């Protein structure tokens, strides 16, 4: 009679994990905004040493204001880029919104609030058309919004000259509604010996709201999904059309907001203003860690990118250097940011393997 053979069955071998374990430094670098933060710290220290005028509180608050003028629209442009699209009409749309408000109310003699609200509606319609045409025609957003850029640029100059006889809007500081709109869009808070522009507060609020939407809401997940792969996002039920059109309208809204600031801060606008600012918004987003290919980035990084822009543009003057070098710096900064962002993206992808 054979003796049964007993075998001890040990625990099943654990399945080998293919997740890559990264150290703390690599985990930090895998965050989109960390590269921009390190760059901001280095540039800040550099200008503290080389630009004595930057060491005062008033100069720092001036830098914050300069950063906010780019940062407000850059928040929305960054979200749009995460969603995989561009808007080259953003710079001139800022001016269009302000000119519409000023000339409409001046020509008809009505309250500025009416013009501001109608300007908002017009801006949102332009944003809707940009997004709708991109999605329905399949033409890249670069080309659609480039066409919008030229239409708005020509309209700004042509309509302004027809209405006012010049290339600038009329002074609006004596019109009904000016005081309340000026407080909302261009108020200045005196804090001791320094002045804080309300746009700095708005900029930080918009950046915080955008960060919350991107990181904590379903809409944020949709934005990353459509930017990463629109076809895959559509296959799992993401409303790609609504998300992308909504992003273009968000850009239009913050362009309107920025246009209101310029109008009520300076009381008049030049019709040719805003050309070229669309690239500054994109640069702020890219320096802040947003990939040009979409699907990656966050609003905190974009805010840091805008701060780097504001700090550099003013501190070159504070240091007594030729301000023409600023454009060269922007080019170098953009190239470095693209390379750093690609490296950071690889780290982030390695962290998620498995």
Buried (B, 14 or more C-beta within 10 A) or exposed (E): EEEEEEEEEEEEEEEEEEEEEBEEEBBBBBBBBBBBBBBBEEBBEBBEEBBEBBEEEEBBBBBBBBBBBBBBBBBBBBBBBBBBBBBBBBBBBBBBBBBBBBBBBBEEEBBBBBBBEBBBEBBBEBBBBBBBBBBEEEEEBEBBBBBBBEBBBEBBBEBBEEBBEEBBBBEBEEBBBBEEBBEBBBBBEEEEEBEBBBBBBBBBEBBBEBBEBBEEEEBBBBBBBBBBEBEEBBEEEBBBBBBBBBBBBBBBBBBBBBBBBBBBBBBBBBBBBBBEBBBBBBBBBBBBBBBBEBBBBBBBBBBBBBBBBBBBBBBBBBBEEEEEEBEEBBEEBBEEBBEBBEEBBEBBEBBEEE
